Amino acid sequence: MSDIPDFVPVVIVGAGPTGVTAATKLAQYGVDCLVLDRWEDVYPQPRAVHLDDEIYRLLGGLGIAEEFAAISRPARGLQLRDRDMRVMAEFHRECSESANGYPQANMFDQPEFEALLRRNLKHFPHAVLRGNAEVTEAVQICPDRVQVAFTDRVSGREHRLETRYLLGCDGANSLVRTAIGARMKDLNFQQRWLVVDVATVADLDQWEGVHQVCDPHRAATYMRIGDTRYRWEFRLLPDETADDYGTMAALYPLIRPWVEGVELGELDLVRVAEYTFRAQVANHWRRGNMFILGDAAHLTPPFIGQGLCAGLRDAMNLAWKLAGVVNGWLPEGALDTYERERMRHARYMIRFALAMGAAMTAGGEAGNLIRRVLVPRLHLIPGVRDKIVDSTTPALRSSALVQKARGRRLAGRLCPNPILAKDKRFDEVVGARFALITSGLLSPSQQDEVSRRGALVVPAHPGTELALWLRAGRARAAVVRPDRTVMCAGRDVGEICCRIPAFTLTSATRAG
């Protein structure tokens, strides 16, 4: 590593999905960044297996939607089963495109996904990833400088460099979280689970969605990840460990309901591991010019498959703002909106996951009795089915970049991603800039104002998806941020035009 620079505008600690996504977005805006990771390559074992349509849309912005489609599999919904594997309720999810333009639930193999992210990062020369680089210290040395120390794990040499901003995407045991003096706040949940990954070319002949076994004694989850890959998760009993299930023969009694008729020799045990699922949120996500993202900032149990999604939302939320500050089209104060917008959203999703887990498995025998009565009737309760299968997440909290108004419903939410023209969706047409969606005609002065601010005008013609969306939100115009979140909306088109931040497209942004 003889070519280590003395200064890089942004340093990212951790090259998992969150870190690489943040680096890619920054590089798309022409911001030089260095990613440091203690390992040479991606972690070879599968962990996360699900992402939703909002995150799939983010991948489209990274330029890898088609590649991800080739390594992923849409999930068809959720079955709730009792301890005897009888289906109590089924919530079917269409695999067609949502308002975001992609299937709502998607299964994948994390090592494949991470390899895809890293290959894509190489297309952006403003980002450099260095493996075998173990960060040992991060210190804010002056108002606009952070000093980072790391060790080359191959040569043993120590290096120091300075950066304007440091992003800690370094996981649950985050060094950067310690450096900013943050601590995890426990949301009072901790369970030990066995996670099993199996490969087989045999046909298991199972329903193509997620199976949730609602049993407080042995809660379990099954899902098909790919053409030949399957994942099971079982809650461990107090006297059990992963060592008790280290062979296919030992695992067979647990997975038997799904693999009956398949010979043991046809099942290849890819991994068996014990995980302690936790629910935690850091009490603050920033100090000075250092930030934490992903598992460094929050941990969630996997009951709704949102762990990885939350980290990628962090990266998308912060990266464009950081680029705006570095490139001079956003004030430094815009960075204050990162924690304000993301912390409450992350906490909501964690509590939702806890509620879903409790509803499926809590309460002992009394809980089982209640579930046998209520679960088959859930579809009769207004809104319950939609809540279970709908992937839409809550609106972001009000901030300087989410300007809510009484009676308006759009600010803080994602705008739709319809096909506009020539088979191009909204995101592809707009690119990495701000956009003004309007159902009204702009005057010449309003056109000039929008152009001066570097935004793109997207007409919402009568009867189109965008026009109906504006009408439902009681607005005639909406400003959409580069992360596709609605910044503000209202009926006074001229006033909305003036709220667009002055935005300058760099050559790197255009290329991205």
PABA-967514 format. One line per field, with one value per residue (C-alpha): residue in one letter; x, z, y. Coordinates in steps of 0.05 Angstrom, whole numbers, m for minus. Example, Ala and Ser with C-alpha at 12.3 -4.5 7.8 and 13.67 -1.06 7.14 Angstrom:
BEGIN
r	(A, S)
X	(246, 273)
Z	(156, 143)
Y	(m90, m21)
This chain:
BEGIN
r	(M, S, D, I, P, D, F, V, P, V, V, I, V, G, A, G, P, T, G, V, T, A, A, T, K, L, A, Q, Y, G, V, D, C, L, V, L, D, R, W, E, D, V, Y, P, Q, P, R, A, V, H, L, D, D, E, I, Y, R, L, L, G, G, L, G, I, A, E, E, F, A, A, I, S, R, P, A, R, G, L, Q, L, R, D, R, D, M, R, V, M, A, E, F, H, R, E, C, S, E, S, A, N, G, Y, P, Q, A, N, M, F, D, Q, P, E, F, E, A, L, L, R, R, N, L, K, H, F, P, H, A, V, L, R, G, N, A, E, V, T, E, A, V, Q, I, C, P, D, R, V, Q, V, A, F, T, D, R, V, S, G, R, E, H, R, L, E, T, R, Y, L, L, G, C, D, G, A, N, S, L, V, R, T, A, I, G, A, R, M, K, D, L, N, F, Q, Q, R, W, L, V, V, D, V, A, T, V, A, D, L, D, Q, W, E, G, V, H, Q, V, C, D, P, H, R, A, A, T, Y, M, R, I, G, D, T, R, Y, R, W, E, F, R, L, L, P, D, E, T, A, D, D, Y, G, T, M, A, A, L, Y, P, L, I, R, P, W, V, E, G, V, E, L, G, E, L, D, L, V, R, V, A, E, Y, T, F, R, A, Q, V, A, N, H, W, R, R, G, N, M, F, I, L, G, D, A, A, H, L, T, P, P, F, I, G, Q, G, L, C, A, G, L, R, D, A, M, N, L, A, W, K, L, A, G, V, V, N, G, W, L, P, E, G, A, L, D, T, Y, E, R, E, R, M, R, H, A, R, Y, M, I, R, F, A, L, A, M, G, A, A, M, T, A, G, G, E, A, G, N, L, I, R, R, V, L, V, P, R, L, H, L, I, P, G, V, R, D, K, I, V, D, S, T, T, P, A, L, R, S, S, A, L, V, Q, K, A, R, G, R, R, L, A, G, R, L, C, P, N, P, I, L, A, K, D, K, R, F, D, E, V, V, G, A, R, F, A, L, I, T, S, G, L, L, S, P, S, Q, Q, D, E, V, S, R, R, G, A, L, V, V, P, A, H, P, G, T, E, L, A, L, W, L, R, A, G, R, A, R, A, A, V, V, R, P, D, R, T, V, M, C, A, G, R, D, V, G, E, I, C, C, R, I, P, A, F, T, L, T, S, A, T, R, A, G)
X	(0, 55, 5, m36, m53, m45, m116, m181, m247, m286, m261, m309, m293, m323, m336, m400, m463, m473, m402, m397, m465, m444, m378, m414, m463, m408, m367, m427, m425, m351, m330, m264, m270, m229, m261, m219, m237, m199, m213, m187, m252, m326, m347, m360, m420, m492, m524, m577, m625, m679, m688, m751, m772, m747, m677, m682, m698, m635, m595, m624, m593, m526, m533, m540, m615, m609, m549, m586, m647, m601, m580, m645, m713, m780, m816, m890, m912, m919, m951, m965, m963, m976, m928, m958, m942, m1015, m1025, m1065, m1062, m1030, m1014, m999, m954, m954, m885, m903, m873, m894, m898, m823, m816, m792, m819, m835, m795, m731, m688, m613, m547, m507, m437, m462, m494, m432, m389, m436, m432, m356, m351, m396, m354, m294, m332, m324, m253, m269, m277, m220, m229, m170, m175, m130, m133, m153, m172, m145, m161, m205, m198, m227, m165, m197, m265, m257, m207, m209, m146, m152, m99, m99, m53, m37, m53, m5, 57, 43, 57, 17, m12, m44, m85, m133, m203, m258, m312, m309, m366, m368, m400, m361, m415, m442, m374, m360, m296, m325, m385, m336, m298, m360, m377, m443, m473, m526, m594, m626, m699, m705, m700, m649, m659, m612, m628, m598, m588, m582, m565, m572, m559, m594, m617, m674, m744, m770, m839, m855, m897, m854, m858, m834, m860, m866, m878, m916, m892, m866, m829, m792, m807, m780, m774, m763, m750, m723, m664, m646, m654, m614, m607, m652, m651, m680, m679, m698, m702, m652, m674, m637, m592, m576, m519, m501, m452, m511, m530, m464, m483, m539, m560, m566, m605, m653, m705, m712, m719, m756, m824, m795, m749, m788, m775, m706, m646, m595, m541, m578, m573, m508, m500, m471, m471, m499, m489, m516, m538, m562, m616, m618, m658, m614, m606, m546, m563, m529, m503, m455, m402, m367, m348, m356, m420, m444, m488, m518, m505, m459, m521, m577, m590, m656, m683, m696, m771, m789, m722, m702, m632, m593, m647, m639, m564, m572, m625, m574, m522, m570, m595, m527, m486, m523, m523, m449, m436, m477, m436, m369, m389, m417, m491, m515, m497, m459, m523, m556, m516, m556, m616, m585, m595, m660, m691, m662, m662, m737, m748, m699, m730, m800, m778, m744, m806, m848, m802, m809, m885, m887, m842, m885, m949, m923, m888, m902, m950, m937, m996, m1045, m1013, m1019, m1093, m1105, m1067, m1107, m1170, m1147, m1096, m1143, m1188, m1134, m1154, m1221, m1191, m1187, m1116, m1081, m1067, m1039, m996, m965, m950, m942, m868, m881, m843, m861, m849, m785, m789, m792, m725, m694, m698, m767, m814, m883, m946, m1013, m1060, m1004, m986, m926, m866, m818, m844, m815, m845, m869, m823, m868, m848, m848, m825, m786, m790, m750, m773, m775, m708, m672, m699, m683, m615, m579, m611, m671, m737, m800, m862, m920, m990, m993, m960, m899, m892, m827, m801, m816, m782, m721, m722, m723, m668, m625, m629, m607, m671, m710, m784, m826, m897, m953, m1002, m1076, m1093, m1021, m993, m956, m1018, m1060, m1005, m1004, m1079, m1080, m1029, m1071, m1015, m1002, m926, m873, m798, m763, m693, m638, m655, m727, m755, m805, m775, m839, m906, m962, m1012, m972, m926, m885, m872, m852, m803, m766, m753, m709, m636, m587, m557, m497, m489, m416, m391, m387, m460, m480, m440, m472)
Z	(0, m18, m55, 6, m1, 56, 47, 19, 22, 49, 83, 93, 145, 123, 54, 67, 27, 66, 57, m17, m32, 2, m37, m103, m93, m73, m133, m179, m155, m168, m94, m82, m27, 2, 30, 82, 101, 145, 98, 28, m2, 13, 72, 39, 81, 68, 119, 94, 44, 30, 4, m15, m76, m46, m41, m109, m135, m101, m137, m202, m184, m174, m244, m225, m227, m285, m254, m188, m224, m250, m180, m142, m136, m122, m61, m67, 3, 72, 101, 176, 198, 264, 299, 258, 194, 178, 140, 184, 136, 70, 48, m26, m56, m130, m161, m210, m205, m149, m153, m144, m208, m178, m141, m68, m37, m66, m42, m56, m34, 3, m22, m94, m79, m46, m104, m152, m112, m112, m186, m199, m154, m200, m255, m214, m211, m155, m107, m84, m41, m1, 33, 88, 119, 193, 220, 291, 307, 285, 316, 299, 299, 278, 255, 183, 192, 218, 225, 209, 228, 198, 193, 130, 153, 101, 111, 182, 163, 198, 159, 176, 132, 140, 114, 115, 131, 161, 152, 200, 163, 206, 236, 305, 338, 306, 322, 294, 340, 398, 369, 369, 440, 420, 456, 436, 469, 480, 459, 505, 456, 452, 424, 401, 333, 290, 217, 166, 92, 47, m27, m68, m139, m112, m118, m48, m77, m28, m34, m64, m7, 64, 114, 186, 238, 295, 353, 418, 433, 366, 322, 252, 185, 116, 50, m18, m36, m106, m156, m111, m45, 17, 85, 151, 218, 283, 352, 397, 462, 525, 527, 452, 411, 337, 353, 365, 291, 255, 207, 158, 198, 262, 225, 190, 246, 243, 168, 156, 143, 82, 54, 63, 4, m9, 7, 57, 4, m40, 12, 17, 83, 64, 133, 202, 252, 316, 317, 375, 347, 381, 376, 388, 364, 377, 419, 368, 298, 289, 324, 285, 217, 236, 222, 233, 186, 181, 237, 271, 283, 292, 298, 283, 288, 219, 225, 168, 130, 139, 169, 105, 77, 135, 123, 49, 66, 111, 55, 4, 53, 74, 10, m34, 22, 35, m40, m39, 18, m13, m81, m53, m70, 0, 65, 119, 161, 112, 145, 209, 173, 167, 239, 245, 185, 192, 267, 277, 213, 234, 304, 274, 229, 288, 331, 273, 267, 342, 337, 279, 316, 379, 340, 307, 365, 434, 489, 501, 496, 507, 449, 406, 422, 405, 339, 319, 327, 300, 246, 197, 203, 196, 124, 150, 191, 150, 132, 164, 99, 67, 128, 124, 49, 32, 31, 37, 96, 137, 115, 140, 197, 182, 171, 131, 72, 87, 91, 111, 107, 139, 95, 48, 48, 3, 38, 67, 23, m41, m106, m156, m210, m271, m343, m373, m445, m491, m439, m389, m318, m276, m242, m307, m337, m276, m260, m197, m195, m162, m200, m200, m214, m232, m260, m279, m334, m314, m332, m367, m301, m265, m319, m312, m237, m241, m294, m254, m195, m238, m230, m283, m295, m301, m324, m292, m350, m333, m317, m311, m249, m228, m237, m195, m143, m138, m133, m77, m40, m50, m89, m157, m152, m112, m106, m107, m78, m111, m64, m92, m26, m33, m3, m6, m41, m48, m93, m105, m161, m160, m86, m92, m149, m103, m51, m97, m73, m124, m153, m200, m242, m248, m305, m258, m240, m312, m325, m264)
Y	(0, 49, 93, 113, 187, 236, 262, 234, 274, 214, 150, 92, 38, m28, m57, m93, m75, m10, 15, m4, 27, 92, 92, 80, 137, 185, 165, 176, 248, 254, 252, 216, 164, 107, 44, 6, m65, m113, m172, m183, m208, m215, m258, m326, m348, m326, m280, m231, m263, m211, m141, m103, m62, 4, m25, m58, 12, 37, m17, 9, 76, 41, 12, m62, m76, m125, m160, m167, m196, m251, m273, m262, m293, m257, m286, m300, m281, m311, m374, m378, m451, m485, m533, m591, m553, m540, m475, m426, m367, m349, m279, m279, m226, m213, m217, m162, m93, m46, 30, 29, m11, m77, m138, m125, m182, m212, m269, m273, m302, m248, m268, m264, m197, m168, m192, m156, m92, m95, m108, m49, m4, m15, 23, 88, 113, 163, 104, 58, m4, m31, m98, m125, m55, m58, 10, 19, 92, 149, 218, 286, 330, 396, 420, 395, 338, 267, 226, 152, 100, 30, m30, m69, m140, m169, m127, m104, m32, 23, 81, 147, 193, 250, 257, 309, 258, 188, 138, 79, 20, m28, m71, m88, m82, m14, 22, 86, 81, 78, 137, 181, 161, 128, 69, 19, 27, m41, m50, m110, m167, m223, m293, m348, m378, m432, m410, m466, m460, m521, m532, m585, m598, m640, m613, m599, m586, m530, m467, m412, m363, m355, m407, m382, m436, m403, m446, m415, m480, m484, m424, m434, m400, m431, m396, m413, m368, m390, m447, m494, m456, m459, m425, m448, m412, m446, m417, m454, m484, m462, m524, m525, m497, m499, m554, m600, m593, m596, m651, m663, m724, m683, m628, m676, m680, m604, m597, m663, m630, m595, m649, m714, m758, m728, m771, m744, m751, m702, m647, m607, m570, m502, m472, m480, m423, m395, m323, m281, m236, m168, m103, m42, 29, 74, 136, 181, 170, 228, 268, 323, 295, 222, 182, 111, 71, 2, m48, 2, 45, m6, m81, m115, m186, m215, m226, m178, m183, m110, m113, m103, m57, m9, m3, 11, 64, 97, 97, 127, 180, 204, 197, 247, 298, 288, 297, 360, 389, 368, 395, 459, 455, 440, 475, 437, 437, 389, 333, 343, 314, 245, 223, 261, 226, 157, 142, 144, 105, 50, 47, 39, m18, m54, m48, m73, m134, m146, m141, m191, m239, m235, m244, m306, m341, m310, m330, m404, m451, m395, m358, m419, m425, m352, m359, m420, m379, m312, m326, m359, m297, m245, m231, m208, m152, m87, m69, m129, m166, m103, m90, m159, m160, m87, m67, 8, 38, 100, 171, 204, 253, 327, 361, 417, 369, 340, 399, 375, 417, 406, 367, 344, 270, 265, 296, 244, 188, 159, 183, 130, 104, 96, 88, 157, 152, 106, 50, 93, 98, 162, 145, 135, 199, 242, 212, 236, 306, 339, 336, 377, 336, 381, 374, 448, 489, 529, 601, 623, 651, 587, 547, 592, 583, 508, 507, 555, 507, 448, 407, 370, 383, 320, 335, 295, 290, 279, 207, 183, 150, 213, 256, 208, 206, 282, 285, 234, 276, 339, 373, 403, 400, 362, 368, 300, 293, 252, 194, 196, 221, 278, 340, 382, 385, 435, 470, 534, 513, 577, 572, 499, 516, 564, 510, 468, 472, 500, 437, 430, 369, 346, 305, 245, 254, 253, 190, 157)
